[in-house]
Amino acid sequence: MIKANTRAWWRATFALCLGSFLVFINLYAPQPLLPGLKETYGVSTLGVSLLMSVATLSLALALLVFGPLSDAIGREGIMRTTLLLAGGCSLALAFAPTFETLLALRLVQGFVLGGLPAVAIAWMGDEFDKPALLSAVGLYIGANSLGGISGRVVGGAAADIGGPTAAFLTVGVLTLVGCAVFWRLLPNSQAFRPQRFQLRVALGDLAGHLRNPILLAAYALGGINFLIFINQFSYITFRLAGAPYQLAASSLGLVFLTYLGGTVGSTLSGRLAQRFSPATCMSLGVAILMLGTAITLANSLWLIILGLTVNAFGFFLAHSLASSWVGRHAQGARGSASALYLVFYYLGASLGGFWLEPFWQWAGWQGVALGSWLLLGVTLVVALGLRRFERRAVQTGSDAPR
């Protein structure tokens, strides 16, 4: 097993963080382009948001394929191949002639983007010991947020120069260069033991995870939190593109620098969890996300930026710990357990527009905040339930679900 802070740990962790960074550049590059694409193609707010929703939905479905498949054939090949294909999809998006073609390509791209997230944490679970796993997951998820920031900033800046074509070409080239580095750095598995793929067994593993209330609670927490968090960022672009702010695409891309709050939150998650316990920190993360949403109700652009930064810190704090919680509490078949967490996670993202759109149409951003608090109240209750389980487990000396 690889120990924390050794040379092998740093090399593997850097490779996986780079892969994660590239995945999220591709996934989120279109987000600051949404207001402009809405006007260009004459589609509704909900319609143009489908560029994000179809990608996250197909990514969620891909996890059901790549997670169990990785338990049978290994994990490195899946990560390397799908990352290469994702870069190719970005290049193809640059030359899409119609909005329908854009949607179709995003559907395909979302599927191949699912390869690395489906198996990266399971790879760490195979190769790292527990302290190394906890630290690596925090850095890995921090790379998620950096990739999300970079995709939006690069996409917005390139779009101001050469439109969406320039944005997608830039992201595609960056991905292919980074993919070459990822292929070279990622070491081959040493502890992985393949299991012959059987559909009945794979479905049985998934069903077993869904019957485990401790895993199911983490799945719900991650999915609902992401439903709110990522779709808030979509609707904030519409708010800030309109009066009185009227921000251009490049400026909207810079708004996503608030994701740096998430980088801090995920990086600190391991240390905080060792001091206060993972479930306590998950509860704290949800509460911080609710607070940040309240701050965004202000009219001042700087207070809106502050609120989004607070949101990012709280969300990624809770997400990092919910993700590692699954890896530590899964009863076998870690690949499918981690993949199932991400299925809920991205399924939430794909459905968020349908939940928040009526609130947006009813009362604008104030409606979005209300819709957010309604669901965040649910995840706060879930996190407090996990905290109660955690205390019982400490008292009894057992991690078995109850």
Beta strands, then each sheet from edge to edge (+ up, - down):
end
